[in-house]
């Protein structure tokens, strides 16, 4: 009875890379619509239609607009009939964007390529630093060879690791997490992402707090797990903030 599969190209918050080719092949064989949320990766890193997706979804609020001042998203469909159905539904139900949000998004898109390259470069440097720090148990970054899906990431994302980095403290207690968060006082503590400023998220106490302990463990997140959306700060200055915060745990 499955009509549609909805996946993230790169999962939140563990940054696992989906087997798009395999999933698309199965979906086509079973005549099931495949929808891909490409928010984390953006069209710069991957174009899901090239891998067999039927629908592509983006939260324009995040990296594309890039300034945390827009509430906007879009859906694209490869099939014109499906696209028309989505369009008719969105207009009929009033799910249309305001002109001002569209204007802000267009403004943000002017700098998107520059922001993507800068934040990705800094994210790669941050992932490397975290991986070498003794206060960190593991780092998840698709552009790093230690990532469990690194080979798949190279096939799907190419040389793109994007701007998201997740890591887990060696001290996996709430107390250690709170010390780290307080010490990283120059970084905004917020579950959002894709802003010009770096943001720090603690999934267990925010986005995934409604899950039980076993459910959180099954997803691979703990009290010591953090997700970072890297912004446009000076690379060395940002790494110094993390070094200082890690010293507190």
N, C-alpha and C positions, 0 to 999 in steps of 0.2 A: 504493500500500500504506500510505499515511499514515493513522493512526488518530486521532492527536491532535497539536495544535500547542500548545506551551508558550511563552509570552512573558512578559516583564516589562512592566508598564504604563509604567514609567520604568526605563531600563536602568542596570545597574551596570557600570562606574563613570562612564560618559560622560553619563548622565542624558538620553539621547535618549527622546523621547516616542513611544510606539507608535501607529500608525494603527489604533486599536481597531475603529472602525467598518468600515474597509476589510477588515481581517483577518477580523472576525466575519462579514462578508457573504460573503467567499470560503469560509470554513469551513462556513457553513450551506449554501451552494450545493453544496459537495463532500461534505457530510454527514460532516465531520470535527469532532471535539470540540475546542473552544477552551478552554484553561486559562490563566488570567492570574494571575501572581504580583503581588499588590498590596502587597507589604511596604513599599516605599519611599513609596508614596502614601497608604495606609491608606483606610478607608471615609470619612474626613473629606474627602479630596480627590476620590475617584472611587469609583463603585460599578460594577465591570465588568459585572455582570449587566445593567445598563441599556444597555450597548453591545453586548450579544449574546453575552457569555461564557457558557460552559456550566459551568465550574468556576472557583472563585476560591480562591487560596492566600495565606495570610499566615504569616509568621514572627512569632509572638506574642512571641518572645524580644526582638524589636527595639522599634519605637516603641510598640506597643500596651501591652506590660507596662512597658517603659521604664526598667528599672533594672539591666539586665545580670545578673540573678540567676535567670532562668527559662530552661529548655530546653523550648520548647513551640511548636507550630504548629497550624494548623487548615486544613481543606479544606471548602469548601461547594459544593454542586452544585444547580443549578436543577431538574433532573429528579429526581423522587423515586426512580425506579428506579436511576439512577446513584448517587444519594446512598446508597441502601441497599447497593449493591455496595461502595462505598468504606468504609462503616461496617463491613460484614461482614469485609472484607479487613483493616482496621486492627485489629479485635478479634481475629481469628483469628491474626494474626501477632504480636500483642502490642504493636502500635504505639499504645499508650494512655498518656495523660499521668498523672503522679503527682498525688495529691490536693494535695500541698504546692505543686507548680508551678502548679496551677490556682488555689489560694488566692492565691499571689503575683501571678499574672496579674490576678485579679479586683481585688486591691488597686491594681495599677498602672492599671487601666482607670478607676478613680475620678478620677484626675488627668489622664487622657489628653487630653481636650479643652483643658485649660489648657496642658499641655506642647506640644501641637501648635501652638497659636496663638503661644506665646512663641518656640519654636525656629524657626518659620517666619519670624516678624518679624526675628529676629536673623540668620537665613540670608540674607534679602533685603538687609539692611544690609551683611553681609559681602561678598556678591556685588558690590554696588555699589562698596564700597571697593576690592576686588581689581581690578575692571575699570578703575579710575582709577589704579592703581599701575604705575609704569614697569618694575617687576621682574616683572610678570605679562604673559604673552603672550596668554592667552585665559582666559575664565571661562565655565563651563557651569552655568547655573541656569535652570530652566524658566520662572521668573517674570520673567526679564530679556529685554528686547526683542532683544538680540543673540543669543539662543539660536537655533540652527538650526531648532528646531521650535516657536518661540514662538506662531505662529498656531494650530497644532494644540494646543499646551498650553492656550491660552485656551479652545478648544472643549471639550477633554476635562477639564482640571483647573480651569477657571474662573479665579478669582483666586488659586488656590493654587499656590505654588511649592515648598512642602514644606521640609524641613529639611536637604536634602543640597545641597552645593555642590562642584563640581569645578573645578580651575584648573590651568594649566600655567605654569611659570616661563619667563621669557624665556631664562634660562641653562639649557638642557636637558641638563645633565650630572649624573652621579651625585654628583660632589663638591658641586655647588650644592644638590642635593636633601638631602644629608647635613648641610650647613651649616644649611639651613632647618630641618630636623627637630630638630637639636640646639638651635638658638636658640629654637624653639617648645617649650621644656621644660615649660611649664605645661599643655600639651595632651597627652593620652594618645595615644601612637602605637600604634594597634591597628586591625585590619581590621574590627572590629565596628562597629555603628551603632545609633542609636536610644536611646542612654543619656541620662541626665540630664546627663552631662558630655560635652563636645565631644571627639571622637576624630578623629585624622588618619591617613589611610591612603595608602601609596605602592604602588599596584597592581603596578608593574613588579617590585618586590622582595618582594611578599607574595602577594596573591590571584591575580595573573596571572603569577607568576614562571616557571611551567612552560611558558609559550608562548614561541615563538621570537621573535627581534627583528622579523622581517617580520609575524608574526601580531599582535604588540603594536601595531605601526604601523598595521596594517589596522583594528584596533579604535579607533585614535586616542589611544593612550596612549604616553607617552615617559618618559624618566628624570626629566623635570621635572613630571610629571603627579601631582597629589594629589587625593584625595577627602576631603571634610570632612563629618562628621556633627555638626551644630550642636546643642549642648546648652542648658542653662538658665543659663549664666553671665551676668553683667551684660554687656550689649551693648558698652558702651564699653571695659570691661576686656578683653573678648575681641578686639575690633578692635585694641586696643593690642598684644596679644600677637602678632597677625599682622603688624602694622606693624614691630615689633621683629625678628621672624624674617625678614621680607622684606629688611630692611636688611642682613642677613648675606650675602645672595647677590648 
